[in-house]
Amino acid sequence: MHTQIKELRKARKLSQEELADAVGTTRQTITSIETGKYIASLPLAYKIARYFGLRIEEVFDFTDMEE
């Protein structure tokens, strides 16, 4: 799954560690989400989107998800 997290994070000059701390997860989780190795849970996706002041759909691209 593609996300805008890396782009949003870099635009705000945040490290993965800083974002992880802000949303209550680990740097490794943020890394895995950014590289597409892990799909964020709904609660985590919501926290990340809220952190950036966006809707989940603006941060996460669901078009390649199977129905």
Secondary structure, 3 states (H helix, E strand, C coil): CCECHHHHHHHCCCCHHHHHHHHCCCHHHHHHHHCCCCCCCHHHHHHHHHHCCCCHHHHECCCCCCC
